[in-house]
Amino acid sequence: MLTKTIERTRERYVCAQLSTYTYHHLAFVRKLRVEIFHTVMYGISRIHTVLPISCLSSIDSALMFW
């Protein structure tokens, strides 16, 4: 009886650890995706301010294709 209780407790602990790890991993991935998106959008905005208007249409169509 005691060993069964210990085993169940251990299983609960392992499941809790895994769910905590999964939560933190997903939060990290979500934050990383947001950072990448902001970096790309900032880079695009910088390109739009530097390049002349004639270059922008080809860049926009290339981005739409990608």
N, CA, C and O atoms as CSV, one atom per row, in Angstrom:
chain,resi,resn,atom,element,x,y,z
A,1,MET,N,N,0.823,-1.197,0.000
A,1,MET,CA,C,0.000,0.000,0.000
A,1,MET,C,C,0.865,1.258,0.000
A,1,MET,O,O,0.611,2.196,-0.756
A,2,LEU,N,N,1.880,1.271,0.848
A,2,LEU,CA,C,2.748,2.448,0.926
A,2,LEU,C,C,3.532,2.636,-0.366
A,2,LEU,O,O,3.690,3.761,-0.841
A,3,THR,N,N,4.022,1.543,-0.934
A,3,THR,CA,C,4.785,1.670,-2.184
A,3,THR,C,C,3.890,2.162,-3.320
A,3,THR,O,O,4.350,2.901,-4.189
A,4,LYS,N,N,2.627,1.763,-3.323
A,4,LYS,CA,C,1.704,2.244,-4.350
A,4,LYS,C,C,1.479,3.749,-4.198
A,4,LYS,O,O,1.435,4.479,-5.189
A,5,THR,N,N,1.340,4.202,-2.968
A,5,THR,CA,C,1.161,5.632,-2.709
A,5,THR,C,C,2.395,6.410,-3.141
A,5,THR,O,O,2.285,7.469,-3.759
A,6,ILE,N,N,3.559,5.887,-2.817
A,6,ILE,CA,C,4.812,6.543,-3.211
A,6,ILE,C,C,4.919,6.596,-4.734
A,6,ILE,O,O,5.326,7.609,-5.303
A,7,GLU,N,N,4.555,5.507,-5.377
A,7,GLU,CA,C,4.628,5.458,-6.840
A,7,GLU,C,C,3.671,6.465,-7.474
A,7,GLU,O,O,4.037,7.148,-8.430
A,8,ARG,N,N,2.451,6.562,-6.953
A,8,ARG,CA,C,1.489,7.540,-7.476
A,8,ARG,C,C,1.989,8.966,-7.271
A,8,ARG,O,O,1.860,9.816,-8.152
A,9,THR,N,N,2.559,9.213,-6.102
A,9,THR,CA,C,3.101,10.542,-5.821
A,9,THR,C,C,4.227,10.874,-6.792
A,9,THR,O,O,4.309,11.993,-7.297
A,10,ARG,N,N,5.076,9.917,-7.045
A,10,ARG,CA,C,6.181,10.114,-7.985
A,10,ARG,C,C,5.641,10.400,-9.389
A,10,ARG,O,O,6.149,11.280,-10.084
A,11,GLU,N,N,4.613,9.658,-9.803
A,11,GLU,CA,C,4.017,9.876,-11.125
A,11,GLU,C,C,3.420,11.272,-11.229
A,11,GLU,O,O,3.582,11.947,-12.246
A,12,ARG,N,N,2.734,11.702,-10.182
A,12,ARG,CA,C,2.159,13.054,-10.183
A,12,ARG,C,C,3.250,14.109,-10.272
A,12,ARG,O,O,3.116,15.099,-10.991
A,13,TYR,N,N,4.334,13.885,-9.532
A,13,TYR,CA,C,5.445,14.839,-9.542
A,13,TYR,C,C,6.054,14.933,-10.939
A,13,TYR,O,O,6.322,16.028,-11.432
A,14,VAL,N,N,6.273,13.778,-11.575
A,14,VAL,CA,C,6.856,13.761,-12.921
A,14,VAL,C,C,5.919,14.456,-13.904
A,14,VAL,O,O,6.376,15.232,-14.744
A,15,CYS,N,N,4.618,14.191,-13.815
A,15,CYS,CA,C,3.657,14.845,-14.707
A,15,CYS,C,C,3.644,16.355,-14.485
A,15,CYS,O,O,3.570,17.125,-15.443
A,16,ALA,N,N,3.716,16.773,-13.233
A,16,ALA,CA,C,3.741,18.207,-12.936
A,16,ALA,C,C,5.004,18.848,-13.496
A,16,ALA,O,O,4.956,19.949,-14.046
A,17,GLN,N,N,6.136,18.158,-13.355
A,17,GLN,CA,C,7.391,18.687,-13.893
A,17,GLN,C,C,7.320,18.809,-15.411
A,17,GLN,O,O,7.764,19.806,-15.981
A,18,LEU,N,N,6.763,17.794,-16.061
A,18,LEU,CA,C,6.655,17.824,-17.518
A,18,LEU,C,C,5.733,18.939,-17.985
A,18,LEU,O,O,6.039,19.632,-18.955
A,19,SER,N,N,4.609,19.118,-17.304
A,19,SER,CA,C,3.691,20.174,-17.725
A,19,SER,C,C,4.302,21.550,-17.490
A,19,SER,O,O,4.094,22.462,-18.290
A,20,THR,N,N,5.056,21.713,-16.400
A,20,THR,CA,C,5.745,22.978,-16.148
A,20,THR,C,C,6.792,23.235,-17.225
A,20,THR,O,O,6.907,24.349,-17.735
A,21,TYR,N,N,7.554,22.200,-17.568
A,21,TYR,CA,C,8.568,22.331,-18.611
A,21,TYR,C,C,7.917,22.697,-19.943
A,21,TYR,O,O,8.401,23.576,-20.656
A,22,THR,N,N,6.812,22.016,-20.277
A,22,THR,CA,C,6.117,22.282,-21.539
A,22,THR,C,C,5.601,23.710,-21.572
A,22,THR,O,O,5.728,24.391,-22.590
A,23,TYR,N,N,5.019,24.173,-20.467
A,23,TYR,CA,C,4.500,25.538,-20.398
A,23,TYR,C,C,5.616,26.547,-20.629
A,23,TYR,O,O,5.461,27.473,-21.425
A,24,HIS,N,N,6.749,26.373,-19.934
A,24,HIS,CA,C,7.857,27.319,-20.087
A,24,HIS,C,C,8.453,27.239,-21.484
A,24,HIS,O,O,8.844,28.259,-22.053
A,25,HIS,N,N,8.526,26.032,-22.042
A,25,HIS,CA,C,9.054,25.881,-23.400
A,25,HIS,C,C,8.156,26.600,-24.404
A,25,HIS,O,O,8.649,27.313,-25.279
A,26,LEU,N,N,6.848,26.418,-24.284
A,26,LEU,CA,C,5.928,27.083,-25.200
A,26,LEU,C,C,5.970,28.597,-25.034
A,26,LEU,O,O,5.883,29.332,-26.018
A,27,ALA,N,N,6.102,29.068,-23.796
A,27,ALA,CA,C,6.207,30.508,-23.566
A,27,ALA,C,C,7.478,31.060,-24.200
A,27,ALA,O,O,7.459,32.144,-24.782
A,28,PHE,N,N,8.580,30.323,-24.092
A,28,PHE,CA,C,9.840,30.752,-24.698
A,28,PHE,C,C,9.719,30.803,-26.215
A,28,PHE,O,O,10.160,31.765,-26.843
A,29,VAL,N,N,9.123,29.772,-26.803
A,29,VAL,CA,C,8.961,29.728,-28.264
A,29,VAL,C,C,8.068,30.875,-28.727
A,29,VAL,O,O,8.351,31.516,-29.739
A,30,ARG,N,N,6.993,31.134,-27.990
A,30,ARG,CA,C,6.094,32.232,-28.341
A,30,ARG,C,C,6.832,33.566,-28.295
A,30,ARG,O,O,6.687,34.392,-29.196
A,31,LYS,N,N,7.619,33.775,-27.252
A,31,LYS,CA,C,8.373,35.023,-27.122
A,31,LYS,C,C,9.402,35.151,-28.241
A,31,LYS,O,O,9.597,36.235,-28.790
A,32,LEU,N,N,10.054,34.048,-28.575
A,32,LEU,CA,C,11.045,34.062,-29.647
A,32,LEU,C,C,10.389,34.407,-30.981
A,32,LEU,O,O,10.946,35.184,-31.757
A,33,ARG,N,N,9.224,33.844,-31.257
A,33,ARG,CA,C,8.519,34.150,-32.505
A,33,ARG,C,C,8.140,35.621,-32.574
A,33,ARG,O,O,8.244,36.238,-33.634
A,34,VAL,N,N,7.701,36.190,-31.458
A,34,VAL,CA,C,7.346,37.611,-31.433
A,34,VAL,C,C,8.583,38.465,-31.689
A,34,VAL,O,O,8.522,39.438,-32.441
A,35,GLU,N,N,9.706,38.106,-31.065
A,35,GLU,CA,C,10.946,38.856,-31.271
A,35,GLU,C,C,11.392,38.792,-32.730
A,35,GLU,O,O,11.803,39.804,-33.298
A,36,ILE,N,N,11.313,37.617,-33.334
A,36,ILE,CA,C,11.699,37.479,-34.748
A,36,ILE,C,C,10.771,38.322,-35.623
A,36,ILE,O,O,11.231,39.016,-36.530
A,37,PHE,N,N,9.473,38.263,-35.351
A,37,PHE,CA,C,8.515,39.047,-36.128
A,37,PHE,C,C,8.821,40.536,-36.018
A,37,PHE,O,O,8.835,41.237,-37.030
A,38,HIS,N,N,9.066,41.027,-34.808
A,38,HIS,CA,C,9.358,42.449,-34.628
A,38,HIS,C,C,10.654,42.841,-35.320
A,38,HIS,O,O,10.748,43.925,-35.897
A,39,THR,N,N,11.657,41.966,-35.266
A,39,THR,CA,C,12.926,42.256,-35.931
A,39,THR,C,C,12.734,42.347,-37.440
A,39,THR,O,O,13.259,43.256,-38.083
A,40,VAL,N,N,11.988,41.412,-38.001
A,40,VAL,CA,C,11.735,41.433,-39.449
A,40,VAL,C,C,10.941,42.676,-39.831
A,40,VAL,O,O,11.265,43.337,-40.818
A,41,MET,N,N,9.910,42.999,-39.064
A,41,MET,CA,C,9.101,44.174,-39.387
A,41,MET,C,C,9.922,45.455,-39.261
A,41,MET,O,O,9.756,46.373,-40.064
A,42,TYR,N,N,10.802,45.529,-38.267
A,42,TYR,CA,C,11.665,46.698,-38.123
A,42,TYR,C,C,12.604,46.800,-39.320
A,42,TYR,O,O,12.816,47.888,-39.857
A,43,GLY,N,N,13.168,45.660,-39.740
A,43,GLY,CA,C,14.054,45.660,-40.902
A,43,GLY,C,C,13.331,46.110,-42.156
A,43,GLY,O,O,13.882,46.869,-42.954
A,44,ILE,N,N,12.094,45.646,-42.341
A,44,ILE,CA,C,11.311,46.061,-43.511
A,44,ILE,C,C,11.029,47.555,-43.451
A,44,ILE,O,O,11.111,48.243,-44.469
A,45,SER,N,N,10.700,48.061,-42.277
A,45,SER,CA,C,10.422,49.495,-42.172
A,45,SER,C,C,11.680,50.316,-42.458
A,45,SER,O,O,11.601,51.393,-43.048
A,46,ARG,N,N,12.836,49.806,-42.039
A,46,ARG,CA,C,14.094,50.509,-42.340
A,46,ARG,C,C,14.384,50.482,-43.835
A,46,ARG,O,O,14.852,51.474,-44.393
A,47,ILE,N,N,14.108,49.353,-44.487
A,47,ILE,CA,C,14.315,49.263,-45.932
A,47,ILE,C,C,13.402,50.257,-46.649
A,47,ILE,O,O,13.819,50.913,-47.603
A,48,HIS,N,N,12.167,50.364,-46.190
A,48,HIS,CA,C,11.218,51.280,-46.824
A,48,HIS,C,C,11.656,52.729,-46.681
A,48,HIS,O,O,11.357,53.543,-47.555
A,49,THR,N,N,12.356,53.076,-45.606
A,49,THR,CA,C,12.787,54.465,-45.444
A,49,THR,C,C,14.059,54.756,-46.226
A,49,THR,O,O,14.317,55.912,-46.560
A,50,VAL,N,N,14.859,53.742,-46.527
A,50,VAL,CA,C,16.140,53.957,-47.197
A,50,VAL,C,C,16.011,53.884,-48.712
A,50,VAL,O,O,16.588,54.710,-49.419
A,51,LEU,N,N,15.268,52.913,-49.218
A,51,LEU,CA,C,15.200,52.690,-50.662
A,51,LEU,C,C,14.238,53.653,-51.347
A,51,LEU,O,O,13.266,54.107,-50.743
A,52,PRO,N,N,14.515,53.960,-52.604
A,52,PRO,CA,C,13.565,54.792,-53.357
A,52,PRO,C,C,12.268,54.030,-53.638
A,52,PRO,O,O,12.213,52.806,-53.518
A,53,ILE,N,N,11.240,54.766,-54.009
A,53,ILE,CA,C,9.909,54.198,-54.217
A,53,ILE,C,C,9.911,53.112,-55.294
A,53,ILE,O,O,9.176,52.132,-55.169
A,54,SER,N,N,10.710,53.258,-56.339
A,54,SER,CA,C,10.700,52.291,-57.440
A,54,SER,C,C,11.134,50.900,-56.986
A,54,SER,O,O,10.687,49.903,-57.554
A,55,CYS,N,N,11.996,50.815,-55.975
A,55,CYS,CA,C,12.467,49.515,-55.486
A,55,CYS,C,C,11.443,48.833,-54.585
A,55,CYS,O,O,11.457,47.613,-54.426
A,56,LEU,N,N,10.568,49.623,-54.005
A,56,LEU,CA,C,9.660,49.071,-52.995
A,56,LEU,C,C,8.662,48.089,-53.582
A,56,LEU,O,O,8.330,47.096,-52.934
A,57,SER,N,N,8.178,48.336,-54.784
A,57,SER,CA,C,7.174,47.430,-55.353
A,57,SER,C,C,7.768,46.050,-55.599
A,57,SER,O,O,7.088,45.044,-55.399
A,58,SER,N,N,9.033,45.985,-56.033
A,58,SER,CA,C,9.648,44.673,-56.254
A,58,SER,C,C,9.903,43.962,-54.927
A,58,SER,O,O,9.770,42.741,-54.846
A,59,ILE,N,N,10.264,44.706,-53.899
A,59,ILE,CA,C,10.469,44.103,-52.572
A,59,ILE,C,C,9.142,43.573,-52.035
A,59,ILE,O,O,9.077,42.459,-51.515
A,60,ASP,N,N,8.084,44.378,-52.165
A,60,ASP,CA,C,6.770,43.949,-51.684
A,60,ASP,C,C,6.291,42.697,-52.404
A,60,ASP,O,O,5.762,41.781,-51.775
A,61,SER,N,N,6.476,42.653,-53.728
A,61,SER,CA,C,6.030,41.463,-54.450
A,61,SER,C,C,6.882,40.252,-54.087
A,61,SER,O,O,6.374,39.131,-54.052
A,62,ALA,N,N,8.164,40.459,-53.818
A,62,ALA,CA,C,9.015,39.343,-53.394
A,62,ALA,C,C,8.581,38.836,-52.024
A,62,ALA,O,O,8.573,37.628,-51.783
A,63,LEU,N,N,8.221,39.742,-51.132
A,63,LEU,CA,C,7.760,39.338,-49.799
A,63,LEU,C,C,6.422,38.611,-49.885
A,63,LEU,O,O,6.193,37.653,-49.146
A,64,MET,N,N,5.540,39.051,-50.774
A,64,MET,CA,C,4.254,38.379,-50.929
A,64,MET,C,C,4.460,36.963,-51.448
A,64,MET,O,O,3.757,36.038,-51.043
A,65,PHE,N,N,5.429,36.798,-52.348
A,65,PHE,CA,C,5.712,35.474,-52.894
A,65,PHE,C,C,6.292,34.571,-51.822
A,65,PHE,O,O,5.977,33.381,-51.778
A,66,TRP,N,N,7.140,35.121,-50.951
A,66,TRP,CA,C,7.809,34.343,-49.928
A,66,TRP,C,C,6.812,33.954,-48.889
A,66,TRP,O,O,7.161,33.284,-47.918
